[in-house]
């Protein structure tokens, strides 16, 4: 739903499903698009629903009908629909989800074998869709879209014990961990044990906020993306014998971004600290005359998808973990991704401590 200019998304699944990502978020518009990945899931026999506000469309990132591991989504009953196959997926799962939802303002998908076929008969299945809402007027494709979108307000992600999680920011942005918990603060069956319903109610006051926050800040702050495991090895064990999960609230903040024209040299400095390069592009990704001649008739800008694939590696080799560095924007360093085009070097960095 859409409330007062703020997008609010909710989890869709049967009451007995566990191990699901809780996707209630508040996301604001940023640079003409909205960028917070949402994960909605619906148990077999239910309906998966998703919607965006007026003027926005669903951008499907991934989709699944089946199962993908030990996390006991949709395990509901002790009857014949159990866990005979813990890793199965319909071969047309993503295709069907994209057909019904991609580039649409809203959609409903029936989570059943009539829609997707039956990849694992006798096993309890579910449908999952990863998506975000994108301004219809700016609906771009692939990685270029990530450059134009960013998380502009905190995102909250939940990860069950012994699972891994990727935190990601848009291009030119870095992660800032606001707060993180590891333990159990909810009595309902979020991330419950596979065959033990009694575990759900054993405790709802188990948490290790301070140590978890510090650990993730050390691991992720200042990075464009990072991966962590929600495990006792990573965060300690605040309540032995209890099924736990991590909850992480993080924001994406802009790093320092600059650009120089081909043939120029940039000096990057972090006095008393060190440089962490988050992004770098040598080529041309913008249609307007950055580094063009003063006469528009002489602009040689026939491509806006020109990028040296080794841009980030080259700049990191020269600058990463140093207090100061120098980078020339020349084809001798980066190669020539589009001969005859006017190129530039664009870079983003943060200073660490």
C-alpha positions as CSV (number, residue, x, y, z in Angstrom):
1,X,0.0,0.0,0.0
2,X,1.0,3.7,-0.3
3,X,0.6,5.9,2.7
4,X,1.3,9.6,2.6
5,X,4.1,9.5,0.1
6,X,5.7,6.5,1.7
7,X,5.8,3.0,0.3
8,X,4.8,0.3,2.8
9,X,5.1,-3.4,1.9
10,X,3.9,-6.4,3.8
11,X,4.7,-10.1,4.0
12,X,2.2,-12.4,2.2
13,X,2.1,-16.0,3.3
14,X,0.2,-18.5,5.3
15,X,0.2,-18.1,9.1
16,X,2.2,-21.3,9.6
17,X,5.1,-20.3,7.3
18,X,8.4,-19.8,9.0
19,X,11.9,-18.7,8.0
20,X,10.5,-16.0,5.8
21,X,12.0,-12.6,5.2
22,X,9.8,-10.0,6.8
23,X,9.4,-7.3,4.2
24,X,7.6,-4.5,5.9
25,X,9.6,-1.4,4.9
26,X,9.3,2.4,4.5
27,X,11.0,3.6,1.4
28,X,11.1,7.2,0.0
29,X,11.5,8.3,-3.5
30,X,15.1,9.1,-4.6
31,X,16.3,10.4,-7.9
32,X,13.1,9.3,-9.7
33,X,13.1,5.8,-8.5
34,X,12.7,3.6,-5.4
35,X,15.4,1.1,-4.5
36,X,14.7,-1.3,-1.7
37,X,14.6,-4.9,-2.7
38,X,11.4,-6.6,-1.4
39,X,10.9,-10.3,-1.0
40,X,7.3,-11.6,-0.9
41,X,6.4,-15.2,-0.4
42,X,3.2,-17.2,-0.6
43,X,2.7,-20.8,0.5
44,X,1.3,-23.3,-1.9
45,X,-2.5,-22.9,-2.2
46,X,-2.3,-19.1,-1.5
47,X,-1.9,-16.1,-3.7
48,X,1.3,-14.0,-4.0
49,X,0.4,-10.3,-4.4
50,X,2.5,-7.2,-4.9
51,X,1.8,-3.6,-5.9
52,X,3.5,-0.3,-6.4
53,X,2.1,3.3,-6.1
54,X,0.7,5.1,-9.1
55,X,3.4,5.9,-11.6
56,X,5.6,3.0,-10.5
57,X,6.0,-0.5,-11.9
58,X,7.3,-3.8,-10.5
59,X,10.8,-4.7,-11.5
60,X,11.2,-8.5,-10.9
61,X,14.7,-9.4,-9.8
62,X,14.2,-13.1,-9.1
63,X,11.5,-15.7,-8.6
64,X,10.9,-19.3,-7.5
65,X,8.2,-21.9,-7.1
66,X,9.4,-24.9,-5.1
67,X,11.8,-25.1,-2.1
68,X,15.3,-24.0,-1.6
69,X,16.7,-25.4,1.6
70,X,16.1,-26.4,5.2
71,X,14.3,-23.2,6.3
72,X,10.8,-24.6,7.0
73,X,8.6,-22.3,5.0
74,X,5.1,-23.6,4.7
75,X,5.6,-26.7,6.7
76,X,2.2,-26.3,8.4
77,X,0.9,-29.8,8.8
78,X,2.2,-33.3,9.6
79,X,0.4,-34.7,6.6
80,X,1.7,-36.0,3.3
81,X,3.0,-32.6,2.1
82,X,6.3,-32.6,4.0
83,X,9.9,-32.2,3.2
84,X,10.6,-35.0,0.7
85,X,12.7,-32.7,-1.4
86,X,14.3,-29.6,0.2
87,X,15.8,-28.3,-3.1
88,X,13.4,-28.1,-6.0
89,X,12.2,-25.4,-8.3
90,X,9.9,-25.1,-11.3
91,X,11.9,-24.5,-14.5
92,X,9.5,-21.8,-15.5
93,X,9.1,-20.2,-12.1
94,X,10.9,-16.9,-12.8
95,X,9.5,-16.8,-16.4
96,X,5.9,-17.1,-15.2
97,X,6.4,-14.6,-12.3
98,X,7.9,-12.1,-14.8
99,X,5.1,-12.7,-17.2
100,X,2.5,-11.9,-14.6
101,X,4.3,-9.1,-12.7
102,X,7.2,-7.5,-14.5
103,X,6.6,-3.9,-15.5
104,X,3.1,-3.9,-14.1
105,X,1.8,-1.7,-11.3
106,X,0.4,-4.6,-9.4
107,X,0.0,-8.4,-9.8
108,X,-1.5,-11.5,-8.2
109,X,0.1,-15.0,-8.8
110,X,-1.6,-18.2,-7.7
111,X,1.0,-20.3,-5.8
112,X,0.0,-23.7,-7.1
113,X,1.0,-26.5,-9.5
114,X,-1.6,-25.4,-12.1
115,X,0.4,-22.2,-12.5
116,X,4.0,-23.6,-12.3
117,X,3.8,-27.3,-12.7
118,X,5.0,-29.6,-9.9
119,X,8.8,-29.7,-9.5
120,X,8.7,-32.0,-6.5
121,X,5.4,-34.0,-5.9
122,X,4.6,-34.7,-2.3
123,X,6.7,-31.8,-1.0
124,X,5.3,-28.6,0.5
125,X,6.2,-25.7,-1.8
126,X,6.0,-21.9,-1.9
127,X,6.3,-19.0,-4.4
128,X,8.9,-16.2,-3.9
129,X,9.4,-13.0,-5.8
130,X,12.2,-10.5,-5.3
131,X,11.4,-7.1,-6.7
132,X,11.4,-3.4,-6.2
133,X,9.2,-0.5,-7.5
134,X,10.7,1.7,-10.2
135,X,9.4,4.9,-11.7
136,X,7.6,4.0,-14.9
137,X,9.3,6.9,-16.7
138,X,12.8,5.7,-15.6
139,X,12.3,2.0,-16.1
140,X,15.8,1.0,-17.2
141,X,17.4,-2.5,-17.5
142,X,20.2,-4.4,-15.9
143,X,23.0,-3.0,-13.8
144,X,22.5,0.5,-15.2
145,X,19.3,0.7,-13.2
146,X,21.3,0.2,-9.9
147,X,23.3,3.3,-10.7
148,X,20.3,5.5,-10.6
149,X,18.5,4.1,-7.6
150,X,19.5,4.1,-3.9
151,X,18.1,3.3,-0.5
152,X,17.3,6.7,0.9
153,X,15.8,5.6,4.2
154,X,16.8,2.7,6.5
155,X,16.1,-0.8,5.3
156,X,15.5,-3.7,7.8
157,X,16.4,-7.2,6.9
158,X,15.8,-10.4,8.9
159,X,18.0,-13.5,8.4
160,X,17.4,-16.9,10.1
161,X,20.2,-18.6,12.0
162,X,22.9,-20.3,9.9
163,X,21.8,-18.4,6.7
164,X,23.8,-15.8,4.9
165,X,22.8,-12.3,3.9
166,X,24.1,-9.8,1.3
167,X,23.7,-6.1,2.1
168,X,23.9,-3.9,-1.0
169,X,23.8,-0.2,-1.8
170,X,23.4,1.6,-5.1
171,X,26.3,2.7,-7.2
172,X,28.3,5.5,-5.5
173,X,26.8,4.7,-2.1
174,X,28.2,2.9,1.0
175,X,26.6,0.9,3.8
176,X,26.1,2.4,7.3
177,X,24.9,-0.1,9.9
178,X,22.4,1.7,12.2
179,X,21.6,-1.1,14.6
180,X,21.7,-4.9,14.6
181,X,20.3,-7.7,16.8
182,X,21.0,-11.4,17.0
183,X,18.7,-13.6,19.1
184,X,15.0,-13.9,19.4
185,X,12.6,-11.1,20.3
186,X,9.4,-12.5,18.8
187,X,7.3,-15.4,20.2
188,X,5.7,-16.2,16.9
189,X,7.3,-18.9,14.7
190,X,9.9,-16.8,12.8
191,X,12.8,-19.1,12.0
192,X,11.5,-22.0,14.2
193,X,13.1,-25.4,14.4
194,X,12.2,-27.8,11.6
195,X,10.1,-30.3,13.7
196,X,9.8,-28.6,17.1
197,X,6.9,-26.2,17.5
198,X,7.6,-25.9,21.2
199,X,10.8,-24.0,20.5
200,X,8.8,-21.0,19.3
201,X,7.6,-20.0,22.7
202,X,10.7,-20.8,24.8
203,X,11.9,-17.2,24.9
204,X,11.2,-13.8,23.2
205,X,13.7,-11.7,25.2
206,X,17.1,-13.0,23.9
207,X,19.3,-10.5,22.1
208,X,22.9,-9.3,21.7
209,X,22.5,-5.8,20.3
210,X,25.7,-4.2,21.2
211,X,28.1,-7.0,20.1
212,X,26.1,-7.6,16.9
213,X,26.0,-4.0,15.9
214,X,29.8,-3.5,16.5
215,X,30.6,-6.7,14.6
216,X,28.6,-5.7,11.5
217,X,29.8,-2.1,11.6
218,X,33.4,-3.4,11.4
219,X,32.5,-5.8,8.6
220,X,30.2,-3.7,6.5
221,X,30.5,0.1,7.2
222,X,31.9,1.9,4.2
223,X,31.5,-1.0,1.8
224,X,29.2,-0.9,-1.2
225,X,28.1,-4.5,-0.4
226,X,29.0,-7.1,2.2
227,X,28.0,-10.6,3.2
228,X,27.6,-12.0,6.7
229,X,26.4,-15.2,8.3
230,X,23.7,-15.1,11.0
231,X,25.5,-17.6,13.3
232,X,26.8,-18.1,16.8
233,X,30.3,-18.1,15.4
234,X,29.7,-14.6,14.0
235,X,27.8,-13.0,16.9
236,X,28.1,-15.3,19.9
237,X,25.2,-17.3,21.4
238,X,22.9,-15.2,23.7
239,X,20.5,-18.1,24.3
240,X,21.8,-21.6,23.7
241,X,19.3,-24.1,22.4
242,X,17.0,-21.4,21.0
243,X,16.4,-20.9,17.3
244,X,17.7,-17.4,16.5
245,X,17.8,-14.8,13.8
246,X,19.5,-11.5,13.0
247,X,17.7,-8.2,12.4
248,X,19.8,-5.5,10.7
249,X,18.8,-1.9,10.1
250,X,21.1,-0.2,7.6
251,X,21.2,2.9,5.4
252,X,23.0,3.7,2.2
253,X,25.0,7.0,2.3
254,X,26.7,8.8,-0.5
255,X,30.5,8.6,-0.7
256,X,32.7,11.3,-2.2
257,X,32.3,11.3,-5.9
258,X,34.4,13.1,-8.5
259,X,35.2,13.0,-12.2
260,X,38.1,14.0,-14.5
261,X,38.3,14.1,-18.3
262,X,40.5,11.8,-20.3
263,X,44.1,12.8,-20.2
264,X,43.8,14.5,-16.7
265,X,45.0,13.2,-13.4
266,X,43.3,13.1,-10.0
267,X,44.9,13.2,-6.6
268,X,42.7,11.5,-3.9
269,X,43.6,12.2,-0.2
270,X,42.4,11.1,3.2
271,X,44.5,13.0,5.7
272,X,45.3,10.9,8.7
273,X,43.1,8.1,7.4
274,X,43.0,5.7,4.4
275,X,41.2,5.6,1.1
276,X,38.4,3.0,0.4
277,X,37.5,3.1,-3.3
278,X,33.8,2.1,-3.7
279,X,33.3,2.6,-7.4
280,X,35.1,3.7,-10.6
281,X,34.2,4.0,-14.2
282,X,36.4,4.9,-17.2
283,X,34.4,5.4,-20.3
284,X,31.1,7.2,-20.9
285,X,27.8,6.5,-19.3
286,X,26.1,9.9,-19.5
287,X,24.7,11.4,-22.7
288,X,25.2,15.1,-21.7
289,X,28.5,16.7,-22.7
290,X,30.7,15.9,-19.7
291,X,34.2,16.5,-21.0
292,X,32.8,17.5,-24.4
293,X,34.0,20.4,-26.6
294,X,32.5,23.8,-26.2
295,X,30.8,23.6,-29.6
296,X,27.9,21.1,-29.4
297,X,28.3,20.3,-33.1
298,X,31.7,18.8,-32.3
299,X,30.7,16.5,-29.5
300,X,31.7,13.0,-30.2
301,X,29.2,11.2,-28.0
302,X,27.8,8.3,-29.9
303,X,27.7,5.9,-27.0
304,X,26.5,6.1,-23.4
305,X,27.2,2.4,-22.5
306,X,31.0,2.6,-22.8
307,X,32.9,1.3,-19.8
308,X,36.3,-0.3,-19.2
309,X,35.7,-3.5,-17.4
310,X,38.8,-3.1,-15.3
311,X,38.0,0.4,-14.1
312,X,37.4,-0.4,-10.4
313,X,40.3,-2.8,-10.1
314,X,42.7,-0.3,-11.6
315,X,41.7,2.5,-9.3
316,X,41.8,0.2,-6.3
317,X,45.2,-1.0,-7.2
318,X,46.5,2.5,-7.1
319,X,44.5,3.9,-4.1
320,X,43.0,1.3,-1.8
321,X,44.1,1.5,1.9
322,X,46.5,4.4,1.1
323,X,46.4,7.9,2.6
324,X,47.0,9.5,-0.8
325,X,47.1,8.4,-4.4
326,X,47.2,9.6,-8.0
327,X,45.2,8.2,-10.9
328,X,45.6,9.3,-14.6
329,X,42.5,9.0,-16.8
330,X,44.3,7.5,-19.8
331,X,43.8,4.5,-22.1
332,X,47.3,3.2,-21.2
333,X,45.9,2.5,-17.7
334,X,42.4,1.5,-18.4
335,X,42.3,0.3,-22.0
336,X,40.1,2.0,-24.6
337,X,36.5,0.7,-24.3
338,X,35.2,2.9,-27.1
339,X,37.8,4.3,-29.5
340,X,37.0,7.8,-30.9
341,X,34.6,8.6,-28.0
342,X,35.1,11.4,-25.5
343,X,35.7,9.5,-22.2
344,X,36.2,10.4,-18.5
345,X,37.0,8.8,-15.2
346,X,34.3,8.9,-12.5
347,X,35.2,7.6,-9.0
348,X,33.6,7.3,-5.5
349,X,35.5,6.8,-2.3
350,X,35.2,7.1,1.5
351,X,37.9,7.8,4.1
352,X,38.3,5.0,6.7
353,X,39.7,5.2,10.1
